[in-house]
């Protein structure tokens, strides 16, 4: 058996609406609301399911905690332009642009934090 790709991951958040706004406005993700009350962020062929702290869906992580994730997203959007966009919109840049190692080789990365203080890396190959 060999894993092919990541389908989704779950972020436990303090405020689903704030999280949706950040990822939609700053990273272009699509917010999808299911009839069962679940909310997810879609991009490419993946999604991030959002769980409200204290109201997580079962089964869940043993210790679901807002702000404990370190994520890296790949884009073709120029990192220099992204940096300018973030500065204009008031998103604080934590680090970068810097060179890092991605799953497929060298990446050029910029780091920010989402509303829960998760570290969000956006990168180009």
Residue pairs with C-beta under 8 A, 6 or more apart in sequence:
5 45
5 46
6 46
7 46
7 47
8 40
8 46
8 47
8 48
8 49
9 48
9 49
9 69
10 48
10 49
10 50
10 51
10 60
10 61
10 64
11 19
11 48
11 49
11 50
11 51
11 66
11 69
11 116
11 118
12 51
12 52
12 53
12 56
12 60
12 61
12 64
12 65
12 66
12 68
13 19
13 50
13 51
13 52
13 53
13 66
13 115
13 116
14 53
14 66
14 115
14 116
15 52
15 115
16 39
16 50
16 52
18 115
19 41
19 50
19 114
19 115
19 116
20 31
20 39
20 41
20 50
22 114
22 115
23 29
23 31
23 41
23 48
23 114
24 30
24 31
24 41
25 89
26 85
26 86
26 89
26 91
26 112
27 43
27 73
27 120
27 122
28 43
29 41
29 42
29 43
29 48
30 41
30 42
30 43
31 39
31 40
31 41
31 42
32 39
32 40
32 41
32 42
32 47
33 39
34 40
38 49
38 50
38 57
39 49
39 50
40 47
40 48
40 49
40 50
41 47
41 48
41 50
43 73
49 57
51 57
51 60
51 64
53 64
53 66
56 64
66 116
66 117
66 118
67 116
67 117
67 118
68 118
69 118
69 119
70 118
70 119
70 121
71 118
71 119
71 120
71 121
72 102
72 107
72 109
72 121
72 122
72 123
73 120
73 121
73 122
73 123
74 102
74 107
74 123
74 124
74 125
75 82
75 122
75 123
75 124
76 124
77 124
78 124
79 96
79 97
79 108
79 109
79 110
79 122
79 123
79 124
80 97
82 110
82 122
83 93
83 96
83 97
83 110
86 92
86 93
86 110
86 112
87 93
91 112
92 112
92 113
93 110
93 111
93 112
94 111
94 112
94 113
94 119
95 110
95 111
96 109
96 110
96 111
97 108
97 109
97 110
98 108
98 109
99 106
99 107
99 108
99 109
100 106
100 107
100 108
100 109
100 121
100 123
101 107
102 123
102 125
104 125
105 125
106 125
107 123
107 124
107 125
108 123
108 124
109 121
109 122
109 123
110 121
110 122
110 123
111 119
111 120
111 121
111 122
112 120
112 122
113 119
113 120
114 120
